[in-house]
Amino acid sequence: MSYPHLLRALFSDAFARIRYINSKYAEPRIAISPAVRFALLSLRIYLLLLVGLLAYKFYTVLAAS
């Protein structure tokens, strides 16, 4: 068995497993209430705010040097 053929077989098996897992969990099994949906949205916005502040701090530290 040649090396490229071995790599192709290895990756095709891995991608097949990933496709199987993605299809298995494509639809949620539980219902999300509006309160939980709002909480998750709030956390997502908070995370983006923190990343923005971190980027701003990084930029100001580099600009001051």
mmCIF file of the N, C-alpha and C atoms, coordinates in Angstrom:
data_MODEL
# 
_entry.id   MODEL 
# 
loop_
_atom_site.group_PDB 
_atom_site.id 
_atom_site.type_symbol 
_atom_site.label_atom_id 
_atom_site.label_alt_id 
_atom_site.label_comp_id 
_atom_site.label_asym_id 
_atom_site.label_entity_id 
_atom_site.label_seq_id 
_atom_site.pdbx_PDB_ins_code 
_atom_site.Cartn_x 
_atom_site.Cartn_y 
_atom_site.Cartn_z 
_atom_site.occupancy 
_atom_site.B_iso_or_equiv 
_atom_site.pdbx_formal_charge 
_atom_site.auth_seq_id 
_atom_site.auth_comp_id 
_atom_site.auth_asym_id 
_atom_site.auth_atom_id 
_atom_site.pdbx_PDB_model_num 
ATOM 1   N N  . MET A 1 1  ? 0.857   -1.178 0.000  1.00 0.00 ? 1  MET A N  1 
ATOM 2   C CA . MET A 1 1  ? 0.000   0.000  0.000  1.00 0.00 ? 1  MET A CA 1 
ATOM 3   C C  . MET A 1 1  ? 0.900   1.237  0.000  1.00 0.00 ? 1  MET A C  1 
ATOM 4   N N  . SER A 1 2  ? 0.642   2.155  -0.901 1.00 0.00 ? 2  SER A N  1 
ATOM 5   C CA . SER A 1 2  ? 1.473   3.346  -1.009 1.00 0.00 ? 2  SER A CA 1 
ATOM 6   C C  . SER A 1 2  ? 1.085   4.377  0.049  1.00 0.00 ? 2  SER A C  1 
ATOM 7   N N  . TYR A 1 3  ? 2.020   5.258  0.311  1.00 0.00 ? 3  TYR A N  1 
ATOM 8   C CA . TYR A 1 3  ? 1.826   6.276  1.344  1.00 0.00 ? 3  TYR A CA 1 
ATOM 9   C C  . TYR A 1 3  ? 0.642   7.202  1.041  1.00 0.00 ? 3  TYR A C  1 
ATOM 10  N N  . PRO A 1 4  ? 0.504   7.757  -0.179 1.00 0.00 ? 4  PRO A N  1 
ATOM 11  C CA . PRO A 1 4  ? -0.665  8.619  -0.451 1.00 0.00 ? 4  PRO A CA 1 
ATOM 12  C C  . PRO A 1 4  ? -1.993  7.876  -0.313 1.00 0.00 ? 4  PRO A C  1 
ATOM 13  N N  . HIS A 1 5  ? -2.005  6.614  -0.723 1.00 0.00 ? 5  HIS A N  1 
ATOM 14  C CA . HIS A 1 5  ? -3.240  5.834  -0.604 1.00 0.00 ? 5  HIS A CA 1 
ATOM 15  C C  . HIS A 1 5  ? -3.597  5.622  0.859  1.00 0.00 ? 5  HIS A C  1 
ATOM 16  N N  . LEU A 1 6  ? -2.592  5.385  1.685  1.00 0.00 ? 6  LEU A N  1 
ATOM 17  C CA . LEU A 1 6  ? -2.814  5.197  3.119  1.00 0.00 ? 6  LEU A CA 1 
ATOM 18  C C  . LEU A 1 6  ? -3.373  6.472  3.755  1.00 0.00 ? 6  LEU A C  1 
ATOM 19  N N  . LEU A 1 7  ? -2.798  7.620  3.399  1.00 0.00 ? 7  LEU A N  1 
ATOM 20  C CA . LEU A 1 7  ? -3.298  8.901  3.925  1.00 0.00 ? 7  LEU A CA 1 
ATOM 21  C C  . LEU A 1 7  ? -4.728  9.164  3.471  1.00 0.00 ? 7  LEU A C  1 
ATOM 22  N N  . ARG A 1 8  ? -5.011  8.879  2.208  1.00 0.00 ? 8  ARG A N  1 
ATOM 23  C CA . ARG A 1 8  ? -6.359  9.100  1.684  1.00 0.00 ? 8  ARG A CA 1 
ATOM 24  C C  . ARG A 1 8  ? -7.369  8.223  2.427  1.00 0.00 ? 8  ARG A C  1 
ATOM 25  N N  . ALA A 1 9  ? -7.016  6.992  2.681  1.00 0.00 ? 9  ALA A N  1 
ATOM 26  C CA . ALA A 1 9  ? -7.914  6.091  3.409  1.00 0.00 ? 9  ALA A CA 1 
ATOM 27  C C  . ALA A 1 9  ? -8.113  6.566  4.841  1.00 0.00 ? 9  ALA A C  1 
ATOM 28  N N  . LEU A 1 10 ? -7.033  7.009  5.471  1.00 0.00 ? 10 LEU A N  1 
ATOM 29  C CA . LEU A 1 10 ? -7.119  7.495  6.851  1.00 0.00 ? 10 LEU A CA 1 
ATOM 30  C C  . LEU A 1 10 ? -8.039  8.710  6.946  1.00 0.00 ? 10 LEU A C  1 
ATOM 31  N N  . PHE A 1 11 ? -7.847  9.676  6.056  1.00 0.00 ? 11 PHE A N  1 
ATOM 32  C CA . PHE A 1 11 ? -8.662  10.886 6.109  1.00 0.00 ? 11 PHE A CA 1 
ATOM 33  C C  . PHE A 1 11 ? -10.103 10.624 5.691  1.00 0.00 ? 11 PHE A C  1 
ATOM 34  N N  . SER A 1 12 ? -10.322 9.736  4.738  1.00 0.00 ? 12 SER A N  1 
ATOM 35  C CA . SER A 1 12 ? -11.703 9.468  4.334  1.00 0.00 ? 12 SER A CA 1 
ATOM 36  C C  . SER A 1 12 ? -12.469 8.799  5.469  1.00 0.00 ? 12 SER A C  1 
ATOM 37  N N  . ASP A 1 13 ? -11.808 7.921  6.222  1.00 0.00 ? 13 ASP A N  1 
ATOM 38  C CA . ASP A 1 13 ? -12.460 7.309  7.383  1.00 0.00 ? 13 ASP A CA 1 
ATOM 39  C C  . ASP A 1 13 ? -12.767 8.352  8.449  1.00 0.00 ? 13 ASP A C  1 
ATOM 40  N N  . ALA A 1 14 ? -11.828 9.254  8.686  1.00 0.00 ? 14 ALA A N  1 
ATOM 41  C CA . ALA A 1 14 ? -12.037 10.293 9.701  1.00 0.00 ? 14 ALA A CA 1 
ATOM 42  C C  . ALA A 1 14 ? -13.182 11.212 9.291  1.00 0.00 ? 14 ALA A C  1 
ATOM 43  N N  . PHE A 1 15 ? -13.214 11.613 8.028  1.00 0.00 ? 15 PHE A N  1 
ATOM 44  C CA . PHE A 1 15 ? -14.284 12.493 7.563  1.00 0.00 ? 15 PHE A CA 1 
ATOM 45  C C  . PHE A 1 15 ? -15.631 11.781 7.583  1.00 0.00 ? 15 PHE A C  1 
ATOM 46  N N  . ALA A 1 16 ? -15.635 10.494 7.306  1.00 0.00 ? 16 ALA A N  1 
ATOM 47  C CA . ALA A 1 16 ? -16.890 9.734  7.370  1.00 0.00 ? 16 ALA A CA 1 
ATOM 48  C C  . ALA A 1 16 ? -17.412 9.698  8.799  1.00 0.00 ? 16 ALA A C  1 
ATOM 49  N N  . ARG A 1 17 ? -16.512 9.529  9.772  1.00 0.00 ? 17 ARG A N  1 
ATOM 50  C CA . ARG A 1 17 ? -16.940 9.544  11.174 1.00 0.00 ? 17 ARG A CA 1 
ATOM 51  C C  . ARG A 1 17 ? -17.471 10.917 11.570 1.00 0.00 ? 17 ARG A C  1 
ATOM 52  N N  . ILE A 1 18 ? -16.819 11.964 11.111 1.00 0.00 ? 18 ILE A N  1 
ATOM 53  C CA . ILE A 1 18 ? -17.269 13.329 11.423 1.00 0.00 ? 18 ILE A CA 1 
ATOM 54  C C  . ILE A 1 18 ? -18.643 13.584 10.810 1.00 0.00 ? 18 ILE A C  1 
ATOM 55  N N  . ARG A 1 19 ? -18.842 13.150 9.553  1.00 0.00 ? 19 ARG A N  1 
ATOM 56  C CA . ARG A 1 19 ? -20.155 13.321 8.919  1.00 0.00 ? 19 ARG A CA 1 
ATOM 57  C C  . ARG A 1 19 ? -21.240 12.556 9.671  1.00 0.00 ? 19 ARG A C  1 
ATOM 58  N N  . TYR A 1 20 ? -20.913 11.366 10.159 1.00 0.00 ? 20 TYR A N  1 
ATOM 59  C CA . TYR A 1 20 ? -21.881 10.583 10.928 1.00 0.00 ? 20 TYR A CA 1 
ATOM 60  C C  . TYR A 1 20 ? -22.257 11.304 12.220 1.00 0.00 ? 20 TYR A C  1 
ATOM 61  N N  . ILE A 1 21 ? -21.262 11.821 12.935 1.00 0.00 ? 21 ILE A N  1 
ATOM 62  C CA . ILE A 1 21 ? -21.531 12.525 14.195 1.00 0.00 ? 21 ILE A CA 1 
ATOM 63  C C  . ILE A 1 21 ? -22.344 13.785 13.931 1.00 0.00 ? 21 ILE A C  1 
ATOM 64  N N  . ASN A 1 22 ? -22.002 14.530 12.886 1.00 0.00 ? 22 ASN A N  1 
ATOM 65  C CA . ASN A 1 22 ? -22.751 15.745 12.562 1.00 0.00 ? 22 ASN A CA 1 
ATOM 66  C C  . ASN A 1 22 ? -24.199 15.434 12.203 1.00 0.00 ? 22 ASN A C  1 
ATOM 67  N N  . SER A 1 23 ? -24.425 14.357 11.464 1.00 0.00 ? 23 SER A N  1 
ATOM 68  C CA . SER A 1 23 ? -25.808 14.015 11.117 1.00 0.00 ? 23 SER A CA 1 
ATOM 69  C C  . SER A 1 23 ? -26.582 13.536 12.340 1.00 0.00 ? 23 SER A C  1 
ATOM 70  N N  . LYS A 1 24 ? -25.901 12.878 13.260 1.00 0.00 ? 24 LYS A N  1 
ATOM 71  C CA . LYS A 1 24 ? -26.562 12.382 14.470 1.00 0.00 ? 24 LYS A CA 1 
ATOM 72  C C  . LYS A 1 24 ? -27.038 13.531 15.352 1.00 0.00 ? 24 LYS A C  1 
ATOM 73  N N  . TYR A 1 25 ? -26.243 14.585 15.464 1.00 0.00 ? 25 TYR A N  1 
ATOM 74  C CA . TYR A 1 25 ? -26.579 15.702 16.345 1.00 0.00 ? 25 TYR A CA 1 
ATOM 75  C C  . TYR A 1 25 ? -27.041 16.939 15.583 1.00 0.00 ? 25 TYR A C  1 
ATOM 76  N N  . ALA A 1 26 ? -27.541 16.771 14.370 1.00 0.00 ? 26 ALA A N  1 
ATOM 77  C CA . ALA A 1 26 ? -27.973 17.910 13.556 1.00 0.00 ? 26 ALA A CA 1 
ATOM 78  C C  . ALA A 1 26 ? -29.188 18.606 14.153 1.00 0.00 ? 26 ALA A C  1 
ATOM 79  N N  . GLU A 1 27 ? -30.087 17.840 14.744 1.00 0.00 ? 27 GLU A N  1 
ATOM 80  C CA . GLU A 1 27 ? -31.284 18.429 15.343 1.00 0.00 ? 27 GLU A CA 1 
ATOM 81  C C  . GLU A 1 27 ? -31.202 18.319 16.856 1.00 0.00 ? 27 GLU A C  1 
ATOM 82  N N  . PRO A 1 28 ? -31.536 19.409 17.563 1.00 0.00 ? 28 PRO A N  1 
ATOM 83  C CA . PRO A 1 28 ? -31.470 19.359 19.029 1.00 0.00 ? 28 PRO A CA 1 
ATOM 84  C C  . PRO A 1 28 ? -32.512 18.400 19.603 1.00 0.00 ? 28 PRO A C  1 
ATOM 85  N N  . ARG A 1 29 ? -32.156 17.790 20.722 1.00 0.00 ? 29 ARG A N  1 
ATOM 86  C CA . ARG A 1 29 ? -33.064 16.832 21.360 1.00 0.00 ? 29 ARG A CA 1 
ATOM 87  C C  . ARG A 1 29 ? -33.914 17.474 22.446 1.00 0.00 ? 29 ARG A C  1 
ATOM 88  N N  . ILE A 1 30 ? -33.531 18.667 22.890 1.00 0.00 ? 30 ILE A N  1 
ATOM 89  C CA . ILE A 1 30 ? -34.285 19.341 23.944 1.00 0.00 ? 30 ILE A CA 1 
ATOM 90  C C  . ILE A 1 30 ? -34.787 20.675 23.416 1.00 0.00 ? 30 ILE A C  1 
ATOM 91  N N  . ALA A 1 31 ? -35.845 21.164 24.022 1.00 0.00 ? 31 ALA A N  1 
ATOM 92  C CA . ALA A 1 31 ? -36.390 22.468 23.645 1.00 0.00 ? 31 ALA A CA 1 
ATOM 93  C C  . ALA A 1 31 ? -35.733 23.546 24.499 1.00 0.00 ? 31 ALA A C  1 
ATOM 94  N N  . ILE A 1 32 ? -35.437 24.671 23.878 1.00 0.00 ? 32 ILE A N  1 
ATOM 95  C CA . ILE A 1 32 ? -34.810 25.786 24.582 1.00 0.00 ? 32 ILE A CA 1 
ATOM 96  C C  . ILE A 1 32 ? -35.879 26.831 24.856 1.00 0.00 ? 32 ILE A C  1 
ATOM 97  N N  . SER A 1 33 ? -36.011 27.201 26.121 1.00 0.00 ? 33 SER A N  1 
ATOM 98  C CA . SER A 1 33 ? -37.008 28.204 26.488 1.00 0.00 ? 33 SER A CA 1 
ATOM 99  C C  . SER A 1 33 ? -36.519 29.588 26.067 1.00 0.00 ? 33 SER A C  1 
ATOM 100 N N  . PRO A 1 34 ? -37.419 30.547 25.956 1.00 0.00 ? 34 PRO A N  1 
ATOM 101 C CA . PRO A 1 34 ? -37.008 31.906 25.600 1.00 0.00 ? 34 PRO A CA 1 
ATOM 102 C C  . PRO A 1 34 ? -36.016 32.509 26.598 1.00 0.00 ? 34 PRO A C  1 
ATOM 103 N N  . ALA A 1 35 ? -36.155 32.178 27.885 1.00 0.00 ? 35 ALA A N  1 
ATOM 104 C CA . ALA A 1 35 ? -35.226 32.706 28.885 1.00 0.00 ? 35 ALA A CA 1 
ATOM 105 C C  . ALA A 1 35 ? -33.814 32.173 28.653 1.00 0.00 ? 35 ALA A C  1 
ATOM 106 N N  . VAL A 1 36 ? -33.704 30.902 28.335 1.00 0.00 ? 36 VAL A N  1 
ATOM 107 C CA . VAL A 1 36 ? -32.388 30.309 28.065 1.00 0.00 ? 36 VAL A CA 1 
ATOM 108 C C  . VAL A 1 36 ? -31.809 30.890 26.784 1.00 0.00 ? 36 VAL A C  1 
ATOM 109 N N  . ARG A 1 37 ? -32.655 31.069 25.786 1.00 0.00 ? 37 ARG A N  1 
ATOM 110 C CA . ARG A 1 37 ? -32.202 31.663 24.529 1.00 0.00 ? 37 ARG A CA 1 
ATOM 111 C C  . ARG A 1 37 ? -31.658 33.078 24.765 1.00 0.00 ? 37 ARG A C  1 
ATOM 112 N N  . PHE A 1 38 ? -32.361 33.859 25.594 1.00 0.00 ? 38 PHE A N  1 
ATOM 113 C CA . PHE A 1 38 ? -31.912 35.209 25.919 1.00 0.00 ? 38 PHE A CA 1 
ATOM 114 C C  . PHE A 1 38 ? -30.600 35.178 26.700 1.00 0.00 ? 38 PHE A C  1 
ATOM 115 N N  . ALA A 1 39 ? -30.475 34.245 27.649 1.00 0.00 ? 39 ALA A N  1 
ATOM 116 C CA . ALA A 1 39 ? -29.249 34.136 28.437 1.00 0.00 ? 39 ALA A CA 1 
ATOM 117 C C  . ALA A 1 39 ? -28.060 33.786 27.546 1.00 0.00 ? 39 ALA A C  1 
ATOM 118 N N  . LEU A 1 40 ? -28.248 32.874 26.611 1.00 0.00 ? 40 LEU A N  1 
ATOM 119 C CA . LEU A 1 40 ? -27.165 32.504 25.706 1.00 0.00 ? 40 LEU A CA 1 
ATOM 120 C C  . LEU A 1 40 ? -26.778 33.661 24.792 1.00 0.00 ? 40 LEU A C  1 
ATOM 121 N N  . LEU A 1 41 ? -27.761 34.411 24.328 1.00 0.00 ? 41 LEU A N  1 
ATOM 122 C CA . LEU A 1 41 ? -27.477 35.579 23.504 1.00 0.00 ? 41 LEU A CA 1 
ATOM 123 C C  . LEU A 1 41 ? -26.709 36.621 24.305 1.00 0.00 ? 41 LEU A C  1 
ATOM 124 N N  . SER A 1 42 ? -27.089 36.834 25.565 1.00 0.00 ? 42 SER A N  1 
ATOM 125 C CA . SER A 1 42 ? -26.391 37.785 26.430 1.00 0.00 ? 42 SER A CA 1 
ATOM 126 C C  . SER A 1 42 ? -24.945 37.365 26.641 1.00 0.00 ? 42 SER A C  1 
ATOM 127 N N  . LEU A 1 43 ? -24.728 36.084 26.879 1.00 0.00 ? 43 LEU A N  1 
ATOM 128 C CA . LEU A 1 43 ? -23.365 35.591 27.071 1.00 0.00 ? 43 LEU A CA 1 
ATOM 129 C C  . LEU A 1 43 ? -22.531 35.733 25.803 1.00 0.00 ? 43 LEU A C  1 
ATOM 130 N N  . ARG A 1 44 ? -23.152 35.519 24.656 1.00 0.00 ? 44 ARG A N  1 
ATOM 131 C CA . ARG A 1 44 ? -22.437 35.672 23.389 1.00 0.00 ? 44 ARG A CA 1 
ATOM 132 C C  . ARG A 1 44 ? -22.019 37.124 23.179 1.00 0.00 ? 44 ARG A C  1 
ATOM 133 N N  . ILE A 1 45 ? -22.924 38.057 23.482 1.00 0.00 ? 45 ILE A N  1 
ATOM 134 C CA . ILE A 1 45 ? -22.606 39.482 23.351 1.00 0.00 ? 45 ILE A CA 1 
ATOM 135 C C  . ILE A 1 45 ? -21.516 39.876 24.344 1.00 0.00 ? 45 ILE A C  1 
ATOM 136 N N  . TYR A 1 46 ? -21.598 39.377 25.571 1.00 0.00 ? 46 TYR A N  1 
ATOM 137 C CA . TYR A 1 46 ? -20.590 39.662 26.593 1.00 0.00 ? 46 TYR A CA 1 
ATOM 138 C C  . TYR A 1 46 ? -19.224 39.131 26.161 1.00 0.00 ? 46 TYR A C  1 
ATOM 139 N N  . LEU A 1 47 ? -19.188 37.944 25.591 1.00 0.00 ? 47 LEU A N  1 
ATOM 140 C CA . LEU A 1 47 ? -17.931 37.378 25.116 1.00 0.00 ? 47 LEU A CA 1 
ATOM 141 C C  . LEU A 1 47 ? -17.334 38.243 24.015 1.00 0.00 ? 47 LEU A C  1 
ATOM 142 N N  . LEU A 1 48 ? -18.155 38.692 23.076 1.00 0.00 ? 48 LEU A N  1 
ATOM 143 C CA . LEU A 1 48 ? -17.660 39.562 22.011 1.00 0.00 ? 48 LEU A CA 1 
ATOM 144 C C  . LEU A 1 48 ? -17.139 40.877 22.569 1.00 0.00 ? 48 LEU A C  1 
ATOM 145 N N  . LEU A 1 49 ? -17.810 41.412 23.586 1.00 0.00 ? 49 LEU A N  1 
ATOM 146 C CA . LEU A 1 49 ? -17.352 42.636 24.232 1.00 0.00 ? 49 LEU A CA 1 
ATOM 147 C C  . LEU A 1 49 ? -15.987 42.425 24.882 1.00 0.00 ? 49 LEU A C  1 
ATOM 148 N N  . LEU A 1 50 ? -15.813 41.320 25.581 1.00 0.00 ? 50 LEU A N  1 
ATOM 149 C CA . LEU A 1 50 ? -14.530 41.038 26.226 1.00 0.00 ? 50 LEU A CA 1 
ATOM 150 C C  . LEU A 1 50 ? -13.409 40.847 25.204 1.00 0.00 ? 50 LEU A C  1 
ATOM 151 N N  . VAL A 1 51 ? -13.699 40.172 24.116 1.00 0.00 ? 51 VAL A N  1 
ATOM 152 C CA . VAL A 1 51 ? -12.691 39.990 23.068 1.00 0.00 ? 51 VAL A CA 1 
ATOM 153 C C  . VAL A 1 51 ? -12.337 41.337 22.446 1.00 0.00 ? 51 VAL A C  1 
ATOM 154 N N  . GLY A 1 52 ? -13.337 42.190 22.249 1.00 0.00 ? 52 GLY A N  1 
ATOM 155 C CA . GLY A 1 52 ? -13.070 43.529 21.730 1.00 0.00 ? 52 GLY A CA 1 
ATOM 156 C C  . GLY A 1 52 ? -12.210 44.349 22.672 1.00 0.00 ? 52 GLY A C  1 
ATOM 157 N N  . LEU A 1 53 ? -12.497 44.280 23.967 1.00 0.00 ? 53 LEU A N  1 
ATOM 158 C CA . LEU A 1 53 ? -11.671 44.995 24.940 1.00 0.00 ? 53 LEU A CA 1 
ATOM 159 C C  . LEU A 1 53 ? -10.248 44.458 24.972 1.00 0.00 ? 53 LEU A C  1 
ATOM 160 N N  . LEU A 1 54 ? -10.097 43.162 24.862 1.00 0.00 ? 54 LEU A N  1 
ATOM 161 C CA . LEU A 1 54 ? -8.769  42.559 24.838 1.00 0.00 ? 54 LEU A CA 1 
ATOM 162 C C  . LEU A 1 54 ? -7.988  43.017 23.608 1.00 0.00 ? 54 LEU A C  1 
ATOM 163 N N  . ALA A 1 55 ? -8.645  43.055 22.461 1.00 0.00 ? 55 ALA A N  1 
ATOM 164 C CA . ALA A 1 55 ? -7.991  43.522 21.238 1.00 0.00 ? 55 ALA A CA 1 
ATOM 165 C C  . ALA A 1 55 ? -7.621  44.997 21.357 1.00 0.00 ? 55 ALA A C  1 
ATOM 166 N N  . TYR A 1 56 ? -8.513  45.805 21.935 1.00 0.00 ? 56 TYR A N  1 
ATOM 167 C CA . TYR A 1 56 ? -8.224  47.225 22.135 1.00 0.00 ? 56 TYR A CA 1 
ATOM 168 C C  . TYR A 1 56 ? -7.026  47.415 23.058 1.00 0.00 ? 56 TYR A C  1 
ATOM 169 N N  . LYS A 1 57 ? -6.979  46.672 24.152 1.00 0.00 ? 57 LYS A N  1 
ATOM 170 C CA . LYS A 1 57 ? -5.857  46.760 25.089 1.00 0.00 ? 57 LYS A CA 1 
ATOM 171 C C  . LYS A 1 57 ? -4.559  46.331 24.406 1.00 0.00 ? 57 LYS A C  1 
ATOM 172 N N  . PHE A 1 58 ? -4.600  45.275 23.637 1.00 0.00 ? 58 PHE A N  1 
ATOM 173 C CA . PHE A 1 58 ? -3.427  44.803 22.911 1.00 0.00 ? 58 PHE A CA 1 
ATOM 174 C C  . PHE A 1 58 ? -2.932  45.884 21.955 1.00 0.00 ? 58 PHE A C  1 
ATOM 175 N N  . TYR A 1 59 ? -3.854  46.520 21.238 1.00 0.00 ? 59 TYR A N  1 
ATOM 176 C CA . TYR A 1 59 ? -3.487  47.573 20.297 1.00 0.00 ? 59 TYR A CA 1 
ATOM 177 C C  . TYR A 1 59 ? -2.874  48.767 21.016 1.00 0.00 ? 59 TYR A C  1 
ATOM 178 N N  . THR A 1 60 ? -3.470  49.195 22.142 1.00 0.00 ? 60 THR A N  1 
ATOM 179 C CA . THR A 1 60 ? -2.940  50.359 22.852 1.00 0.00 ? 60 THR A CA 1 
ATOM 180 C C  . THR A 1 60 ? -1.575  50.070 23.462 1.00 0.00 ? 60 THR A C  1 
ATOM 181 N N  . VAL A 1 61 ? -1.349  48.853 23.933 1.00 0.00 ? 61 VAL A N  1 
ATOM 182 C CA . VAL A 1 61 ? -0.031  48.508 24.483 1.00 0.00 ? 61 VAL A CA 1 
ATOM 183 C C  . VAL A 1 61 ? 1.010   48.505 23.371 1.00 0.00 ? 61 VAL A C  1 
ATOM 184 N N  . LEU A 1 62 ? 0.658   47.973 22.209 1.00 0.00 ? 62 LEU A N  1 
ATOM 185 C CA . LEU A 1 62 ? 1.607   47.970 21.096 1.00 0.00 ? 62 LEU A CA 1 
ATOM 186 C C  . LEU A 1 62 ? 1.860   49.380 20.574 1.00 0.00 ? 62 LEU A C  1 
ATOM 187 N N  . ALA A 1 63 ? 0.837   50.206 20.543 1.00 0.00 ? 63 ALA A N  1 
ATOM 188 C CA . ALA A 1 63 ? 0.988   51.569 20.032 1.00 0.00 ? 63 ALA A CA 1 
ATOM 189 C C  . ALA A 1 63 ? 1.821   52.422 20.978 1.00 0.00 ? 63 ALA A C  1 
ATOM 190 N N  . ALA A 1 64 ? 1.779   52.133 22.273 1.00 0.00 ? 64 ALA A N  1 
ATOM 191 C CA . ALA A 1 64 ? 2.536   52.914 23.251 1.00 0.00 ? 64 ALA A CA 1 
ATOM 192 C C  . ALA A 1 64 ? 4.024   52.573 23.219 1.00 0.00 ? 64 ALA A C  1 
ATOM 193 N N  . SER A 1 65 ? 4.372   51.418 22.691 1.00 0.00 ? 65 SER A N  1 
ATOM 194 C CA . SER A 1 65 ? 5.782   50.991 22.672 1.00 0.00 ? 65 SER A CA 1 
ATOM 195 C C  . SER A 1 65 ? 6.586   51.724 21.638 1.00 0.00 ? 65 SER A C  1 
# 
